[in-house]
Amino acid sequence: MSTSTIFSIAGFVIALVLDLASLILILWIFYLMFKTSREVSPLLLMNLIAWVTVCIAALPYYLYMIATWHTNNNGYWIFWIGAPSQCLFAAVPTSVFMLTLDRIYCVYWPIKYQKQAKSVINITCVILIVTSVVANMLADLNELAIPEETSSPFFSAMACQAFGCLQTRQKTVFIAGRLGFSFVNIVAQSIFLYKLIIIRKSGIGPYNNVLAGIDALITSLTYTKVLQDTKAAQIVMPNEAFSKAVNASKATL
């Protein structure tokens, strides 16, 4: 068994384990959400659903590649087993971008962030997800026809760049889509993180605790002084006389 084959088998096994673990954790999140009846952002829900569909669609591909590591894989089997996961994965970065955009809009323009704005963002997210998945699917279909057998148990890097047998146009679409969405998500999340840091400095976290402590100290000192002055006034002036003096001062005002 060659070193490249060992690495390939190990890669698919690790991917399968991570895929199952992710699927279990996401399903547990869904269980907790429904159990506690907590309101969840529709965009976060879309992102979780996208991950669930991708994880489920990827399971047959991983299992097939692990089970047939010692044979020459049929190109069409790999293509049709891997294509669903490959196409559906486009929904993940799309939903992440729209979720980040939603949070940015909420933080930067909280007053304008009303029900109508939420609906527009949610509808836009659905349209972009459907468009990206369909575009991936059409690009995948352009790969046909595929060689029935490969020259090695696991498609070589030149024969397959990702799920299925990506050799021509889809390779470019796949790589460009991954890089494009990665760049956009990095920029969007950097903007969101920058705004969160500003908010944290001005109103959340240790800075706010220090300000709250200073405010409590000033308040306690102020009211201590007021109470001391009131007590001193009552000692100099009996309660009845003190009350009359206060009422007289109010009457003059």
N, C-alpha and C positions, 0 to 999 in steps of 0.2 A: 504494500500500500504506500503510495507516494505521499510526500509531505503536503502537497496541495490538496489531495483528497482528504487527508486527516483534518486539515484546517477547514475544508468545506463542510465535512460532517459536523465538526465541532461548532461551526457557525450556525448551521441549521438547527442543531440541538439547543444551543443557547437561545436562538431566536424563538424556538418553540416554547421553551420554558418561560421566557420573558413575556411572550404573547399570552400564554395561559394565565400567568400571574397578573398581568394587566387586565385581562378580561374578568378575572375573579374580583379584583379590587374595584373595577368600574361597576360591576353588577352589585357589589356590596354598597357602593355609594348610592345607586338607584334604590336599593332596599332601605337604606337609612333615610333617603329623601321622602319616600312614600310612607315610611313608618312614622316619621316626625311631622309629616305634612307641611314641611317648610317650603316657602316660595323660592324658586330657583330661577335665575336668569334664563330666558329661552335660548340665548346664544350659548350659554354654558351647557345647557341640555343638548343642543345641536352638536356641540363639540364632543360630548360624552357618547352620544349616539353614533357619531362618525367613527370614533375609536372602537366602539363595540362592533360595528359592521366590518371594519378593517381587520380587527383581530379574528373574528369568526371566519371571514373570507380567506385569511392567510393560513389558517390551520390545515386545510387539505394540501396546500402547496408544500408546507414544511414537512408534513407527514409523508407525502409522496417522494420528496427529494431524499428524506432520510431512509425510507424503505427501499428505494431503488438505487442506492449509492453504488452498488457493485455492478450495475448494468448500464448499457447505453440507453439513455432516456429518450423516449419518443418526443420529438419537438412539439407536436400538436397537443399532446397531453400536458406538457409543461405550460404551453401557451394558454390553453383554456382553463387550466387549474389556477394559474397565477394571474390571469387577466382581471378577474373580479377584484382581487385585493389591490392590484396595481391601479385600476381605474378609481376605486372608491377612496384610495389614499389621498386623492386630490381634495377631498372634503375636509381633511384634517387641518392643513395649513390655512385653508380658506376660512374655516370656522374660528380658528385661533386669531386670525387677522381681524375678523369682524368683531369678535369678543373684545379684543384689545381696543379697537376703534370705539366700541360702545363705552368702555370704561374711560377712555380719554375724553369723549364727549360729555360723559357724566361728571368728570372731575373739572374740566375746563369751563363748561357752560352748564352748571347744575340747574339754573333757573329755566333754561330752554329745554332741559332734558325732561320732557313730558311724555305722556302716553303716545302721542302722535309720532314723536321722534323715535321712540322705541319701536313702534310698528314699522316705520320706514327702514330702520336698520335691520330688523328681523327679516323683512321681506327681501331686502337686498342680499342678505346672507343666504337665504334659500335660493335665490336666482343665481348667485355666484357659485354655490355648491353644485347645483344641477348643471350649470354651464361647464364648470371645470371637469366634472365627472364625464359628461358627454364628450367633451373635447378629448379627454384621455382615451375614452372608448373608441372614438373614431380613429385616433392616431394608432391605437393598438391594432385595429382591423386592417390598417394599411400594411402591417407586417406580413400578412398572408401573401403567398404561401411560404410555409416554413419547412426546412429539411426535416424529414421524419425521424432521423436519428442523428445524434451528435457524434463528434469524434472522441469524446471523453465522457465518463460517467456524469460529471457535472459540467454543464456548458462552460466553455472557456470564456475568459473575460471579453474576448473579441466577439464571441457569438451571442452572449447575453449580458446586458448591462444591469438588469433588474429582473423583476418578475416576468415570466414569459420569455420570449426570444426576441429581444429588442436589438435590431441590427441596423435599421435605416432611419426613417423619419422619427419614429417613436422614441428612439434613443435621444435625439435632439430635443424633442418635446419634453421628455421626461427630465432630462438634465436641466434644461432651461426653466421648466416649471419649478423644480426643486430649488434651484438657485434664486429664481425670481421671488418666490414666496418666502424663502429664508431671509433674503435681504429686506423685503418689505416688513416682515414680522420683527426683525431685529430693530429696524428704524422705529416702527410703531411702539414696540415695547420699551425702547430707550426713552422715547418721549413720555410715555406713561410713567416710567420709573423716575424720570426727572421731576415730573409733577408731584409724585408721591413723596419724594425727598423734600421738596419745598413745603408740602403740607405737613409732613412730619416735623420739620423744624419749627413751623409756625403754630401748630396746634395739636400735635400728637406726639406721644412718646416722652422721653426724659426731659426734653425742653419744657413741655407743658407741665410736667410734674414739678419742676423747679419753680416755674412761674406760679403754679398753684400754691406751693409752699410759701413763697414770698407774699402772695396775696393773703394767705391764712395768717401769716405773722403780722402783717400790717393791720389786718382786721382785728385780730386779738389785742394788739397793742392799743389800737384806737378805742375799742369798746372797754378795755381795762381802764384807760384814762378817763373815759366818760363816767364809768361806774364809780371810780375813785372820787371824781369831782362831785358827783351826786351825793355820795356818802358824806363827804366833807361838808357839803351844804346842809345836809340833814342834821349833822352834829351841831353846826353853828346855829341853825334855825330849826326849832321843833317841827315835827311832821305837819301839824295843823297850820302853823305859820308858813311852812314851806309850800303847802298846797295853796294857801291863800295868795302867796306871792306869785306862784305860777299862774293861777287863774287871773290875777290882776294883770300880769304881763300879757296874757292872751287877750284880755279885754282891751288893753291899750292897742294891741296889734289890729 
